[in-house]
Amino acid sequence: MPEDLDHTAAHAVLAPYGPLPRGGRVRPMTRWGTPVMHRPQARVEVYDDALAALAADMVATMYAADGVGLAACQIGEDVAMFVFDCPDAEGRRVVGVVCNPVLVEPEGVERRLDDSPEGCLSFPGAFVDCARPDYAVVEGTGLDGAPVRFEGDGLLAKCLQHETDHTLGTVFGDRISAKAMKRLRKQHDAAADEYPADWPA
């Protein structure tokens, strides 16, 4: 999920389960239309150095693409995991890694929709409004296999939902109207020269 955010700025960062893994390599972004983007991802069963190395590559790629979240399928890996560094409605940056995420959405009177613009690093250069609940909770496991739980509002809520969708084989284009998808595709095609096949590597 893209966002114009200065990750090097001296903002308070909430990392309840520790900092994001570093030292990874930047990989090319996998695009919509690639099969791995459109099927549920394989559950994480083994928490080892290879998983940590994949998460580090995801973090490096997310930052290189100026994103606030990235799922493993977005670098071509069939693994139900995402990383994120995203601000909430008050601007507090929250960072984390979630394996096997499960989304808990508000219901009834607590359910309010945020119809703000949304974009995807795997369909770069394009944004359209996409309605999602304005608060989200995601539960799963961290890189050590221990339970993790993240929740928040604002862009963070949208990010947690967007990235969990990726692990289920859903892109946000699946959640918008045909008319909105046409607008999104037009923006994407107009910006194609800015995002070559190996971007952001």
Solvent accessible surface area in square Angstrom, and as a share of the most:
residue,aa,sasa,rsa
1,M,3,0.01
2,P,22,0.14
3,E,63,0.28
4,D,140,0.72
5,L,34,0.17
6,D,82,0.43
7,H,29,0.13
8,T,126,0.73
9,A,30,0.23
10,A,113,0.88
11,H,100,0.45
12,A,77,0.60
13,V,64,0.37
14,L,84,0.42
15,A,38,0.29
16,P,83,0.52
17,Y,114,0.43
18,G,28,0.27
19,P,122,0.77
20,L,12,0.06
21,P,29,0.18
22,R,168,0.61
23,G,83,0.80
24,G,24,0.24
25,R,152,0.56
26,V,53,0.30
27,R,37,0.13
28,P,64,0.40
29,M,7,0.03
30,T,20,0.12
31,R,59,0.21
32,W,36,0.13
33,G,61,0.58
34,T,52,0.30
35,P,94,0.59
36,V,11,0.07
37,M,0,0.00
38,H,81,0.36
39,R,104,0.38
40,P,97,0.61
41,Q,14,0.06
42,A,53,0.41
43,R,152,0.55
44,V,10,0.06
45,E,129,0.58
46,V,100,0.57
47,Y,70,0.27
48,D,67,0.35
49,D,127,0.66
50,A,72,0.56
51,L,14,0.07
52,A,38,0.30
53,A,57,0.44
54,L,18,0.09
55,A,0,0.00
56,A,9,0.07
57,D,15,0.08
58,M,0,0.00
59,V,1,0.00
60,A,23,0.18
61,T,0,0.00
62,M,0,0.00
63,Y,40,0.15
64,A,47,0.37
65,A,9,0.07
66,D,82,0.42
67,G,0,0.00
68,V,0,0.00
69,G,0,0.00
70,L,0,0.00
71,A,1,0.00
72,A,0,0.00
73,C,0,0.00
74,Q,0,0.00
75,I,11,0.06
76,G,39,0.38
77,E,54,0.24
78,D,54,0.28
79,V,31,0.18
80,A,6,0.05
81,M,0,0.00
82,F,0,0.00
83,V,0,0.00
84,F,0,0.00
85,D,0,0.00
86,C,0,0.00
87,P,18,0.11
88,D,14,0.07
89,A,68,0.53
90,E,132,0.59
91,G,44,0.42
92,R,111,0.41
93,R,15,0.05
94,V,14,0.08
95,V,8,0.04
96,G,4,0.03
97,V,16,0.09
98,V,0,0.00
99,C,0,0.00
100,N,14,0.07
101,P,11,0.07
102,V,91,0.52
103,L,46,0.23
104,V,72,0.41
105,E,63,0.28
106,P,21,0.13
107,E,141,0.63
108,G,63,0.60
109,V,146,0.84
110,E,116,0.52
111,R,108,0.39
112,R,147,0.54
113,L,102,0.51
114,D,36,0.18
115,D,84,0.43
116,S,41,0.27
117,P,82,0.51
118,E,1,0.01
119,G,1,0.01
120,C,1,0.01
121,L,3,0.02
122,S,0,0.00
123,F,11,0.05
124,P,6,0.04
125,G,29,0.27
126,A,1,0.01
127,F,90,0.38
128,V,8,0.05
129,D,70,0.36
130,C,3,0.02
131,A,52,0.40
132,R,9,0.03
133,P,8,0.05
134,D,37,0.19
135,Y,83,0.31
136,A,0,0.00
137,V,14,0.08
138,V,0,0.00
139,E,71,0.32
140,G,15,0.14
141,T,30,0.17
142,G,6,0.06
143,L,45,0.22
144,D,114,0.59
145,G,29,0.28
146,A,44,0.34
147,P,110,0.69
148,V,8,0.04
149,R,115,0.42
150,F,6,0.02
151,E,74,0.33
152,G,8,0.08
153,D,49,0.26
154,G,23,0.22
155,L,43,0.22
156,L,2,0.01
157,A,1,0.00
158,K,4,0.02
159,C,0,0.00
160,L,0,0.00
161,Q,1,0.01
162,H,3,0.01
163,E,0,0.00
164,T,2,0.01
165,D,6,0.03
166,H,1,0.00
167,T,5,0.03
168,L,102,0.51
169,G,11,0.10
170,T,32,0.18
171,V,5,0.03
172,F,2,0.01
173,G,11,0.11
174,D,93,0.48
175,R,131,0.48
176,I,29,0.14
177,S,67,0.43
178,A,89,0.69
179,K,152,0.65
180,A,9,0.07
181,M,35,0.16
182,K,155,0.66
183,R,118,0.43
184,L,0,0.00
185,R,120,0.44
186,K,155,0.66
187,Q,70,0.31
188,H,34,0.15
189,D,85,0.44
190,A,89,0.69
191,A,13,0.10
192,A,49,0.38
193,D,141,0.73
194,E,122,0.55
195,Y,51,0.20
196,P,72,0.46
197,A,96,0.74
198,D,78,0.41
199,W,39,0.14
200,P,24,0.15
201,A,70,0.54
